[in-house]
Amino acid sequence: MSVETQKETLGFQTEVKQLLHLMIHSLYSNKEIFLRELISNASDAVDKLRFEALAKPELLEGGAELKIRVSFDKDAKTVTLEDNGIGMSREDVITHLGTIAKSGTADFMKNLSGDQKKDSHLIGQFGVGFYSAFIVADKVDVFSRRAGSPASEGVHWSSKGEGEFEVATIDKAERGTRIVLHLKSGEDEFADGWRLRNIIKKYSDHIALPIELPKEVAAAEGEEKPAVEWETVNRASALWTRPRTEVKDEEYQEFYKHIAHDFENPLSWSHNKVEGKLEYSSLLYVPARAPFDLYQREAPKGLKLYVQRVFVMDQAESFLPLYLRFIKGVVDSNDLSLNVSREILQKDPIIDSMKSALTKRVLDMLEKLAKNEPEQYKGFWKNFGQVMKEGPAEDFANKEKIAGLLRFASTSGDDGEQVVGLAEYLARAKEGQDKIYYLTGETYAQVKNSPHLEVFRKKGIEVLLLTDRIDEWLMSYLSDFDGKSFVDVARGDLDLGNLDSEEDKKAAQEVAKSKEGLVERLKTALGESVAEVRVSHRLTDSPAILAIGEQDLGLQMRQILEASGQKVPDSKPIFEFNPAHPLIEKLDNEQSDERFGDLSHILFDQAALAAGDSLKDPAAYVRRLNKLLVELSV
């Protein structure tokens, strides 16, 4: 064994300590998963070497036959996994095996609950495969050397998973990484060739390079021990290059877990080979859960890029638009150069064609999921709905397709779940209805009970209820769907078109004419607080509401801009009153201008509160209300 030098003991990052605690205390009910994770990491290391060697063939050090080897020692109770991939330097080892250097770490740790079942999902979303070794091992040794470094710069990392690890410099003749697991008491079952072979076939058959196990053969005459031969136990061919009819669902699922470093099966996938003007294969997956860094713009995203089955790039972002950043998968092109870079990808017209086709394929896959597996799609929407809402602004060409995939809460439900699609909404629209009505707000309770909905309830017209912070911005990019335009029921002068009879319209005009005097008095009393005062066609039960001008920002957008420190354009609401309400009738008969002014401002402030807005002068509102209460009690 090589002499160890520059030996030092270091402490794990706090997050790693917590993670190891979960691992060591049997986080996973399925312990054999450790081998899948370590093989997956080894495969990545080989892929990286293959790519770097395109520009620097000397990194192969004369050994171009890339593989992974798994062996065991029953007497020593060890399992060893070795690859001849890119390897690690001393700095790499400390960085990758001592810390979780990944965005979203704080969110990840904050969400750990101590509930093993729930936490296993979190681990899966976060992807920390190496530490799964401690599920079955009470000590792990890692011997590694980065390709291209001298033999004297090998490194030995060792830990018992108890809060610290040792790192030393060693001589290591071969590039790559060797991991030795010292099995815990009771885990001897893994030091067995038959057991390891079955695990590899089950989880890693799709890995596109040989995974070898030792095959014992009879000893030659005069030899004490039988010679060791190695045999490949996996299929060792790229799964996406095989015909779909030859690939089982289980294989697709395991391949997803390999490329996504996820522990759950995907919701759906699409495997496709394109031939003709462009030639490429793609295998795209929709995950079951959102990663923690979904809303972090700097987080890694994109597909794994291969060129003629040679790995070129992780997280190639150019093949899908940003709103589909949650999609995982592989694209393998015959038309790109092996020395392609991110900068070249951004300018290549071939990429634009592939991006357009892959985007349509993903949207088709989601349409199919929504149609055939509505419950599954419900789960998808809960996880990725807000990201999908970025689509209409980003992808004009597919705006109608994306709109069909959107889901909303509506007045036809009573729990606030976003389950109503636009096609479903139109299918049950009232006869003569040529608009899609919606209302935005901060909370479901607020919009569901909004006075703006009163006339719609009376006429039995369904209204979509939009409460995500992004919704008002989304609707600025959605003008229509299936030929029907969208109408914000809180904006402008509401016109129900064919849903109002001629008699209703005539009666409304007569009432408005009869209340012209009250309109003028209210304008005078409310002064600069309002842009306009008018008789409302929206109300049946409430005395007054505030409507938004056609070109003005709504409350949601104003609050978003204010929160981000941006200047918000000045705008004033439109005050609408219900002439049939007893309070309005009393107001119309009020002789005292002072009392009329107080009552007018109280109604205005109440309408602002009902709309979810804050009062400009709460003290004045309280003072007027108290004054009114005192008068009523006398």
C-alpha positions in Angstrom: 0.0 0.0 0.0 1.3 3.5 -0.8 2.7 5.7 1.9 0.2 8.4 2.9 1.4 12.0 3.2 -0.2 15.4 3.9 -2.8 13.7 6.1 -5.4 15.9 7.7 -8.7 15.4 9.5 -11.6 17.7 8.5 -15.1 18.2 9.6 -18.2 17.7 7.4 -20.4 20.7 6.5 -23.3 20.9 9.0 -25.8 19.9 6.2 -23.8 16.8 5.4 -23.8 15.7 9.1 -27.6 15.9 9.2 -27.8 14.0 5.9 -25.5 11.3 7.1 -27.5 10.9 10.3 -30.6 10.2 8.2 -28.7 7.8 5.9 -27.1 5.9 8.8 -30.5 5.5 10.5 -32.0 3.6 7.6 -33.5 6.4 5.7 -34.3 4.1 2.8 -36.3 1.0 3.2 -34.6 -0.2 0.0 -30.9 -0.5 0.9 -29.7 -1.9 -2.4 -30.2 1.5 -3.9 -26.7 2.5 -2.7 -25.1 0.5 -5.6 -27.3 2.2 -8.2 -26.2 5.6 -6.9 -22.5 4.8 -6.8 -22.6 3.3 -10.3 -24.5 6.3 -11.6 -21.7 8.6 -10.2 -19.0 6.4 -11.8 -20.8 6.6 -15.1 -20.8 10.4 -14.9 -17.1 10.4 -14.2 -16.4 8.2 -17.3 -18.7 10.4 -19.4 -16.7 13.5 -18.3 -13.4 11.9 -19.2 -14.6 10.8 -22.6 -15.6 14.4 -23.3 -12.4 16.1 -22.0 -10.3 13.5 -23.9 -11.8 14.8 -27.2 -9.6 17.9 -26.8 -6.9 16.3 -24.7 -6.4 12.6 -25.8 -3.4 12.3 -23.4 -5.9 12.2 -20.5 -6.7 8.6 -21.5 -3.1 7.7 -20.5 -3.1 4.9 -23.0 -6.2 3.2 -21.5 -9.1 4.0 -23.8 -11.2 1.0 -22.7 -13.6 2.7 -20.3 -15.5 0.6 -17.7 -16.8 0.2 -14.2 -15.8 -2.8 -12.0 -17.6 -4.1 -8.9 -16.0 -6.6 -6.7 -16.4 -8.0 -3.2 -14.5 -9.8 -0.4 -16.6 -12.1 1.8 -13.9 -12.5 4.4 -13.1 -8.8 4.7 -16.8 -7.9 4.3 -16.2 -5.3 1.7 -17.7 -4.2 -1.6 -15.4 -2.3 -4.0 -16.5 -0.2 -6.9 -13.9 1.1 -9.4 -14.0 3.3 -12.5 -11.3 4.6 -14.8 -13.1 7.9 -15.4 -12.0 11.5 -14.8 -11.0 11.0 -11.2 -10.6 13.6 -8.5 -7.9 15.8 -7.1 -7.4 16.4 -3.4 -9.4 19.7 -3.7 -12.2 17.9 -5.7 -12.4 15.2 -3.0 -12.7 17.8 -0.1 -15.3 19.8 -2.1 -17.5 17.0 -3.4 -17.3 14.6 -0.5 -17.2 17.0 2.4 -19.9 19.6 1.4 -23.1 19.7 -0.5 -22.1 22.3 -3.0 -25.4 22.8 -4.6 -27.9 25.7 -4.7 -30.9 25.2 -2.6 -29.0 23.6 0.3 -30.7 25.8 2.9 -34.2 25.1 1.6 -33.3 21.4 1.5 -32.2 21.2 5.2 -35.1 23.5 6.3 -37.6 21.0 4.9 -36.2 17.9 6.6 -38.8 16.8 9.1 -37.4 13.7 10.7 -40.2 11.7 9.1 -38.2 9.0 7.2 -40.7 8.5 4.5 -41.1 12.2 3.7 -37.4 12.9 4.0 -36.5 10.2 1.5 -38.5 12.2 -1.1 -36.5 15.3 -0.2 -33.3 13.4 -0.6 -34.4 12.2 -4.0 -35.3 15.7 -5.1 -31.9 17.0 -3.9 -29.7 14.2 -5.3 -26.9 13.3 -3.0 -26.1 9.8 -4.2 -22.6 9.2 -2.7 -23.7 9.4 0.9 -26.1 6.5 0.3 -23.0 4.3 0.8 -23.4 4.8 4.5 -26.8 3.0 4.4 -24.8 -0.3 4.3 -21.3 0.7 5.3 -19.9 1.9 8.6 -16.7 3.0 6.9 -16.0 4.2 3.4 -12.6 4.6 1.7 -12.2 6.5 -1.5 -8.9 6.3 -3.5 -8.8 8.7 -6.5 -6.5 10.4 -9.0 -7.5 13.0 -11.6 -6.7 12.1 -15.2 -3.6 13.9 -16.3 -2.2 14.3 -12.8 1.0 12.5 -11.8 0.7 9.2 -9.9 2.1 10.9 -6.8 -1.0 13.2 -6.6 -3.5 10.4 -5.7 -5.8 11.0 -2.8 -7.3 8.8 -0.1 -10.5 10.0 1.6 -11.9 8.0 4.5 -14.8 8.4 6.9 -17.0 6.5 9.3 -19.8 9.0 8.7 -19.6 10.4 12.2 -19.0 14.1 11.5 -15.4 14.1 10.2 -13.3 12.7 7.4 -9.6 12.1 6.7 -7.8 13.1 3.5 -4.2 12.1 2.6 -2.0 12.2 -0.5 -1.0 8.8 -1.9 0.6 7.3 -5.0 -2.0 5.9 -7.4 -0.8 4.5 -10.7 -4.2 4.4 -12.4 -6.5 7.4 -13.0 -10.1 7.2 -11.8 -11.8 6.4 -8.5 -12.0 3.3 -6.3 -14.6 3.2 -3.5 -14.3 0.5 -0.8 -17.4 0.0 1.4 -16.7 -1.7 4.8 -20.1 -3.4 5.4 -22.0 -2.9 8.6 -22.7 -6.0 10.7 -25.8 -7.7 9.2 -25.1 -6.3 5.7 -23.0 -9.3 4.6 -25.6 -10.2 1.9 -24.0 -7.5 -0.4 -20.6 -9.3 -0.4 -22.0 -11.8 -2.8 -21.6 -12.0 -6.6 -25.2 -13.3 -7.3 -26.7 -10.5 -5.2 -24.6 -7.7 -6.8 -25.3 -9.1 -10.3 -29.0 -8.9 -9.7 -28.9 -5.4 -8.3 -26.8 -4.2 -11.4 -29.2 -5.9 -13.8 -32.2 -4.4 -12.0 -31.0 -0.8 -11.7 -28.1 -0.2 -14.0 -28.7 -2.3 -17.1 -29.1 0.9 -19.2 -25.7 2.3 -18.3 -23.9 2.8 -21.7 -20.6 1.3 -20.7 -19.5 -2.1 -19.4 -20.1 -2.9 -15.7 -17.9 -5.9 -14.8 -18.0 -8.4 -12.0 -15.4 -11.0 -11.3 -16.1 -14.4 -12.6 -14.4 -17.3 -10.8 -12.8 -19.9 -13.0 -11.1 -23.2 -12.2 -7.5 -22.9 -11.1 -4.8 -23.8 -13.6 -2.7 -26.8 -12.7 -0.2 -25.9 -10.0 -2.0 -22.7 -9.0 -3.5 -22.4 -5.5 -6.1 -19.8 -6.3 -8.4 -19.6 -9.3 -7.6 -16.8 -11.7 -10.0 -13.9 -11.8 -11.8 -13.1 -15.1 -14.1 -10.2 -15.5 -17.4 -10.4 -17.2 -19.8 -7.6 -18.3 -23.2 -8.0 -16.6 -25.2 -5.1 -18.0 -26.4 -4.6 -21.5 -23.9 -1.7 -21.9 -25.7 0.1 -24.8 -27.3 3.6 -24.7 -30.9 3.0 -23.9 -32.1 5.9 -26.1 -30.6 4.2 -29.2 -32.7 1.1 -28.8 -36.1 0.7 -30.4 -39.0 1.6 -28.1 -40.5 -1.8 -28.5 -37.4 -3.4 -26.9 -37.3 -1.1 -23.8 -39.4 -2.0 -20.8 -41.1 0.6 -18.6 -38.9 -0.4 -15.7 -35.8 0.3 -17.8 -37.1 3.8 -18.7 -37.8 4.5 -15.1 -34.4 3.4 -13.9 -32.7 5.4 -16.6 -34.6 8.5 -15.4 -33.4 7.9 -11.9 -29.9 7.7 -13.2 -29.9 10.9 -15.2 -32.0 13.0 -12.8 -30.5 11.6 -9.6 -34.1 11.2 -8.4 -35.5 8.4 -6.2 -39.0 8.5 -7.6 -40.4 7.3 -10.9 -41.2 10.0 -13.5 -44.8 10.9 -14.3 -44.3 10.4 -18.0 -41.7 10.1 -20.7 -41.4 10.4 -24.5 -38.8 8.4 -26.5 -38.4 9.6 -30.1 -36.0 9.2 -33.1 -36.0 11.8 -35.8 -34.6 11.1 -39.3 -34.5 13.2 -42.4 -33.3 16.8 -42.6 -32.2 16.5 -39.0 -31.1 13.3 -37.3 -31.3 13.0 -33.5 -32.8 10.9 -30.8 -34.5 12.3 -27.7 -35.7 10.8 -24.4 -37.7 13.3 -22.3 -39.1 12.9 -18.8 -41.7 14.7 -16.7 -40.6 14.4 -13.0 -43.1 13.6 -10.3 -41.8 16.3 -7.9 -40.3 19.8 -8.2 -36.6 20.2 -7.2 -35.9 22.8 -4.5 -34.0 25.1 -7.0 -36.9 25.3 -9.5 -37.3 29.0 -9.0 -33.6 29.9 -8.8 -32.7 31.2 -12.2 -29.0 30.3 -11.8 -29.8 26.7 -10.9 -28.5 24.0 -13.4 -31.2 23.0 -15.9 -31.4 21.4 -19.3 -30.9 18.1 -21.1 -27.9 15.9 -21.2 -26.3 16.4 -24.7 -24.7 13.5 -26.6 -23.2 13.8 -30.1 -23.2 10.4 -31.9 -23.5 8.7 -28.5 -20.5 10.6 -27.0 -21.4 12.6 -23.9 -20.7 16.3 -24.5 -22.6 18.4 -22.0 -24.7 18.3 -18.8 -27.5 20.8 -18.5 -27.6 21.9 -22.2 -30.1 24.8 -21.8 -30.6 25.6 -25.5 -32.9 22.7 -26.4 -36.0 23.8 -24.3 -37.5 27.1 -23.3 -37.0 28.3 -19.7 -40.6 27.5 -18.7 -39.9 23.8 -19.4 -36.7 23.8 -17.2 -38.1 21.0 -15.0 -37.9 18.5 -17.9 -35.1 15.9 -17.6 -33.7 13.8 -20.4 -31.2 13.1 -23.1 -30.8 14.4 -26.7 -28.3 12.7 -29.0 -27.6 14.5 -32.3 -25.8 13.3 -35.4 -25.7 16.8 -36.9 -23.6 18.7 -34.2 -19.8 18.8 -33.9 -18.2 16.9 -31.1 -16.4 20.1 -30.0 -19.7 22.0 -29.6 -19.8 24.6 -26.8 -22.6 26.5 -25.0 -21.8 29.6 -27.1 -21.9 27.7 -30.4 -25.2 26.1 -29.3 -26.8 29.5 -28.8 -26.1 30.5 -32.4 -26.6 27.3 -34.3 -29.8 27.3 -36.5 -30.0 23.5 -36.1 -30.6 24.1 -32.4 -33.6 26.3 -33.1 -35.2 23.6 -35.2 -34.5 20.9 -32.5 -35.8 23.3 -29.7 -39.0 23.9 -31.6 -39.6 20.1 -32.1 -38.6 19.1 -28.6 -40.9 21.8 -27.1 -43.9 20.6 -29.1 -43.0 17.0 -28.0 -43.1 18.0 -24.3 -46.4 19.9 -24.7 -47.9 16.9 -26.5 -46.7 14.7 -23.7 -48.4 17.0 -21.1 -51.6 17.1 -23.1 -51.6 13.3 -23.2 -51.0 13.1 -19.5 -53.8 15.6 -18.8 -56.3 13.7 -21.0 -55.4 10.1 -20.0 -54.3 10.6 -16.4 -56.1 13.6 -14.9 -55.2 12.7 -11.3 -51.5 12.5 -12.3 -51.8 15.8 -14.1 -53.3 17.3 -11.0 -50.1 16.4 -9.1 -48.0 17.8 -12.0 -49.9 21.1 -11.9 -49.4 21.4 -8.1 -45.7 21.1 -8.6 -45.0 22.9 -11.9 -48.1 25.0 -12.5 -46.5 28.4 -11.7 -43.6 27.6 -14.0 -46.0 26.7 -16.8 -47.7 30.0 -16.4 -44.4 31.7 -17.6 -45.0 30.0 -21.0 -47.4 32.3 -22.8 -45.0 35.2 -22.3 -42.0 33.3 -23.4 -43.3 31.0 -26.2 -45.7 32.9 -28.4 -45.7 30.2 -31.1 -47.2 27.7 -28.6 -49.4 30.1 -26.6 -52.7 28.4 -27.4 -51.2 24.9 -26.7 -49.9 26.2 -23.3 -53.1 27.9 -22.5 -54.9 24.6 -22.9 -52.6 23.1 -20.3 -53.3 25.8 -17.7 -55.4 25.0 -14.7 -57.4 27.4 -12.5 -59.8 27.5 -9.5 -63.3 28.7 -10.3 -66.6 29.6 -8.8 -67.8 26.1 -9.7 -65.6 24.6 -7.0 -65.5 25.1 -3.3 -62.0 24.3 -2.2 -59.7 26.5 -4.3 -58.0 23.7 -6.1 -56.7 24.7 -9.5 -58.3 21.9 -11.6 -60.4 23.7 -14.3 -58.9 23.8 -17.8 -60.0 26.4 -20.3 -61.5 23.8 -22.7 -63.6 22.4 -19.8 -64.7 26.0 -18.8 -65.9 26.7 -22.4 -67.7 23.3 -22.6 -70.0 24.2 -19.8 -70.3 28.0 -20.6 -73.8 29.5 -20.7 -75.5 29.6 -24.1 -74.6 32.8 -25.8 -71.5 33.3 -23.6 -68.6 34.5 -25.9 -66.1 35.5 -23.1 -64.0 33.8 -20.5 -64.5 35.6 -17.2 -61.8 35.7 -14.5 -61.0 37.6 -11.3 -57.5 38.0 -9.7 -56.7 38.5 -6.0 -54.4 37.6 -3.2 -56.3 34.7 -1.7 -59.0 32.2 -2.7 -61.3 33.3 0.2 -61.0 37.0 -0.9 -61.8 36.4 -4.6 -64.5 33.8 -3.9 -66.4 36.3 -1.7 -65.7 39.3 -3.9 -68.7 41.6 -4.6 -67.5 41.6 -8.3 -69.0 38.1 -8.6 -72.6 38.9 -7.5 -74.1 39.4 -10.9 -72.3 36.2 -12.1 -73.7 34.1 -9.3 -77.2 35.5 -10.0 -77.0 34.5 -13.7 -75.1 31.2 -13.0 -72.0 32.2 -15.0 -68.7 30.5 -14.0 -65.8 32.8 -13.3 -62.1 31.6 -13.0 -60.5 32.6 -9.7 -56.8 33.5 -10.0 -54.7 33.8 -6.9 -51.1 33.1 -7.8 -48.8 36.2 -7.7 -48.0 35.6 -11.3 -51.6 35.5 -12.6 -52.3 39.1 -13.5 -49.0 39.2 -15.4 -50.0 35.9 -17.1 -53.3 37.3 -18.2 -51.6 40.3 -19.8 -50.2 37.8 -22.4 -53.4 35.8 -22.8 -55.9 37.7 -25.0 -58.0 34.8 -26.1 -58.5 31.0 -26.2 -60.3 29.1 -28.8 -61.7 32.4 -30.3 -63.1 33.6 -26.9 -61.5 36.7 -25.3 -60.7 36.9 -21.6 -62.4 39.5 -19.5 -61.3 40.6 -16.0 -64.6 41.1 -14.1 -63.1 43.8 -11.9 -61.8 45.9 -14.8 -63.6 48.6 -16.9 -67.3 48.8 -17.5 -68.7 45.2 -17.4 -70.6 44.2 -20.5 -72.2 40.7 -20.4 -73.1 40.9 -24.1 -75.7 38.3 -25.1 -76.0 37.2 -21.5 -78.0 40.3 -20.7 -81.4 40.6 -22.2 -82.5 43.8 -24.0 -84.9 44.4 -21.2 -82.1 44.2 -18.6 -80.0 46.6 -20.7 -82.8 49.1 -21.1 -83.7 49.0 -17.4 -80.0 49.6 -16.4 -79.8 52.6 -18.7 -83.0 54.1 -17.1 -81.7 53.5 -13.6 -78.3 55.1 -14.5 -80.2 58.2 -15.9 -82.3 58.5 -12.7 -79.2 58.5 -10.5 -77.2 61.1 -12.3 -77.7 63.5 -9.4 -76.3 61.0 -6.9 -73.3 60.3 -9.2 -72.4 64.0 -9.2 -72.7 64.3 -5.4 -70.5 61.3 -4.9 -67.9 62.7 -7.4 -67.8 65.9 -5.3 -67.6 64.0 -2.0 -64.9 61.6 -3.0 -63.0 64.1 -5.1 -59.4 63.1 -6.0 -59.8 59.5 -4.5 -61.6 58.3 -7.7 -61.3 58.4 -11.4 -65.0 58.1 -12.0 -68.3 57.3 -10.2 -71.0 55.3 -11.9 -74.0 53.0 -11.3 -72.9 49.4 -11.1 -74.2 46.5 -13.2 -72.1 44.0 -11.2 -73.8 44.2 -7.8 -76.9 42.5 -6.4 -76.1 42.4 -2.6 -73.3 44.9 -1.8 -73.6 48.6 -1.7 -70.4 49.5 -3.6 -67.2 48.2 -5.3 -64.1 49.6 -6.8 -63.4 48.7 -10.4 -60.0 49.1 -12.2 -59.6 51.2 -15.3 -59.1 49.3 -18.6 -55.5 50.4 -18.9 -54.6 50.5 -15.2 -52.5 48.0 -13.3 -54.4 45.7 -11.0 -53.7 45.2 -7.3 -51.5 42.1 -7.8 -49.2 43.8 -10.3 -49.0 47.0 -8.2 -48.0 45.0 -5.1 -45.4 43.0 -7.0 -43.8 46.2 -8.4 -43.9 48.0 -5.0 -42.3 44.9 -3.3 -39.5 45.0 -5.9 -38.9 48.7 -5.3 -40.1 49.8 -8.7 -42.2 53.0 -9.3 -45.9 52.2 -9.8 -47.8 54.4 -12.2 -50.5 56.6 -10.6 -54.0 55.3 -11.1 -57.3 55.9 -9.4 -60.2 53.4 -9.0 -63.7 53.7 -10.4 -66.3 53.8 -7.7 -69.5 51.9 -8.6 -72.6 51.8 -6.4 -75.7 49.6 -6.3 -78.7 51.9 -6.6 -81.1 49.2 -5.1 -79.1 48.8 -1.9 -80.7 50.3 1.3 -77.5 52.1 2.3 -77.3 53.8 -1.1 -81.0 54.8 -0.9 -80.3 56.3 2.5 -77.2 58.1 1.1 -79.3 59.5 -1.7 -81.8 60.9 0.7 -79.1 62.4 3.0 -79.5 66.2 3.3 -76.3 67.0 5.3 -73.3 67.4 3.1 -70.9 66.6 5.9 -72.7 63.4 6.8 -73.0 62.5 3.1 -69.3 63.0 2.8 -68.5 60.7 5.8 -70.8 58.0 4.6 -69.4 58.2 1.0 -65.8 57.7 2.3 -66.9 54.8 4.6 -68.4 53.1 1.6 -65.3 53.8 -0.5 -63.0 52.4 2.2 -65.1 49.3 2.7 -65.0 48.7 -1.1 -61.2 48.9 -1.0 -61.0 46.4 1.8 -63.3 44.0 0.0 -61.0 44.2 -3.0 -58.0 43.2 -0.8 -56.4 46.6 -0.9 -55.1 48.5 2.1 -56.5 51.9 3.2 -54.7 55.1 2.4 -55.8 56.6 5.7 -57.0 54.0 8.2 -57.3 56.5 11.1 -59.8 58.6 9.1 -61.9 55.5 8.3 -62.0 54.6 12.0 -62.9 58.1 13.0 -65.8 58.3 10.5 -67.1 54.8 11.5 -67.0 55.7 15.2 -68.8 58.9 14.6 -71.5 57.0 12.7 -71.8 54.4 15.5 -72.2 57.1 18.1 -75.0 58.7 16.1 -76.8 55.4 15.7 -76.6 54.7 19.5 -78.1 58.0 20.5 
